[in-house]
């Protein structure tokens, strides 16, 4: 699992009790190459703040990170999933602490769930094969 910040990563590690490796990054626009290298050839769940659905800058940075992961290896699109939750909770840590259900989405499902402006921004970044 990849998430923003040490606190969220700590919460994920506690809730999932070592069923997943958790990688914390400072922000969605940081360390794309390093993240892609760390998750190469592994299934990956992206658990970034829910503001990427409506904030075009966050959505664009998220799409760039996903693109970097996709370029790092073949068949990555099937291995990358996006975790989502009720958007009234900003981060996955808040959602977990409130027992909110998590949902795993494919990249296509995630893209379709974005607001129009974010969908347009990310469509310019993500490979066309992901959006079909």
Buried (B, 14 or more C-beta within 10 A) or exposed (E): BBBBBEEBBBBBBEBBEEEBBBBBBEEBBEBBEEBBEBBEEEEBBBBBBBBBBBBBEBBBBBBBBBBBBBEBBEEBBEBBBBBBBEEEBEBBBBBBEEEBEBBEBBBBEBBEBBBEEBBEBBBEBBEEEBEE
